[in-house]
Amino acid sequence: MTRKQKRSAVIFGALGVLAVAVALVLTALSEQVTFFRTPSDLVNVAPGESGRVRLGGVVVEGSVDNSLEDAVIFAVEDANAALKVRYAGILPDLFREGQGIVAEGVLGKDGTFTADTVLAKHDETYMPREVADSLKEQGYWKGTEAQ
């Protein structure tokens, strides 16, 4: 083997190892990706097909039900649809009706979104950019601008 062939073999070998490493990382990360969705998006999805998602919207006035011992049930809406959410855990201090939230979890077969994480905005003007952009597109945004 000439010197040029050895160098080419090393370069192509290194590129092959790099390609395998990138493929393994992307495969591992694809299982951890959560997509942002609005209630309108999830209403049209067959239950169980959505995988793990982030649901963003506004908590419906009068929808919070604390009567269950192990969970809180509330509804999240955007301009076109509302979705029932079940959350077993302690809600953030800033969680309240009429507030923008992001809930992370899965859509169950019964059409109820089961959340394992609920995030609330931290003051009157802040809302996650994805939620604000989605609400603006639907004409439901009441704030001045997303931060």
N, C-alpha and C positions, 0 to 999 in steps of 0.2 A: 504494500500500500504506500502510495506517495504521501508526502507531507500535506498536500492540498486535499487529498481524499480523507486523511485522518481528521483534519480540521473540519471538513464538511460533515463527517460522521459525528463528531462531537457536537457540532452546532445543531444538527438535526435531532440527535439524541436528547440534547438539552431542551429543545423546543417540544419534543414529544413528551418529556417528563413534565414540563410546564403546562402543556395542554391537558394532561391527565389531572394535574393538581387543580387547575382552574375548573375542570368539569366536576371534580369531587366537591369543591367548595360550593359551586353553584347548585349542585344537587342537594347538598346539606342545607343550604340557605333557603331553597325553594319551599322546604317544609315549614320554615319559620316565618314566611312572609304572610302578613295579614293585610288585606285590601280594605280600603275605606269605602263604605257604602252608606246610602241614605235609606230611610224607610221605603221610599218609592222603589228603589232598586231591589230591595229584598222582598217586597210584596210580590213581585213578578218572578221570583226565583223559586223553583221547586224546593221544598224543605229537604235539608240534608245535602244539597248540591253546592251550597255556597262555601263550605269549609269554614275556616276561621276568618272572621272579618272584624273590622271596626265599624260600629254603627254610630252615626252622628246625627244629631238633630236637637229639637227642643222638647223638654219634658212637658207633656200635656197637663194643663190646669185641671186639678181635681182627680188625677189618675193614680196618685201614689197610694198604694195599699200596704200598710204596715201590719195588718192583722195576722199574717202568717208568722209562726215562731221562727222558722228557719230561712225566710227569704222576704224580700221586698219586691212587689210587682208595681210597675208603672208603665206608662206609654210614652213613646218618643215619636215625634211627628216632624214632617217637613210640610211643604205647601200642598202636597198631593196625597199623602198617606200617613197612617200611624201604625206603629208596631208595638205589641206588648213585649215588655222586657222583664225577665225574672233575674234577680241578683241576690245571691246568698253571701252576705258580707256586710261590712260597715260602710255606709255611704259617706262620701266626702262631706266635710262641714259646709261647703258652699253649695251642695246639691239642694235644689228647690224647684218647685213647679214654675214653668215659664223660662227656665234656664237652659242654655245650650250645654250639651254633654257629649262625651264620646264614650261608648261602651264597647268593650272588646269581648268577643265570645263566639258562639255558634248559633245558627238558626235550627231549632228543633223540628221534628216531624210534625208537631202540632201547630207550627207557625209562630211559636213563642221564641223570642231571642233569649238565650240563656247566657248571661254575662258573667265573666269572672273578674272583670276590672271595670270600674266606672270612674271617669275623670270629669270634673266640673271646671268651668272657667273660673279664673281667680279674681276677677273684678267685673265691673259693668261693661267694659269696652272690649275685653279680650274674648276671642273665640278661636279655636283652632282653624288655621287657614283653609283646610279641606272642607270643614263644616260651613264656614262663612262663604266660600266660593260656591258651594252647592246650593246654599240657601239664596244667594244672590241670583244664581241662574234661574231659580224657580220664582223669584220675585217675593220671597218670604223674609228677606233680610231687613231688620229694623235698625241695625246699628249704623254708625257713620262710616267705619272702615274696619277691615280685618287687620289685626296686627300679627 
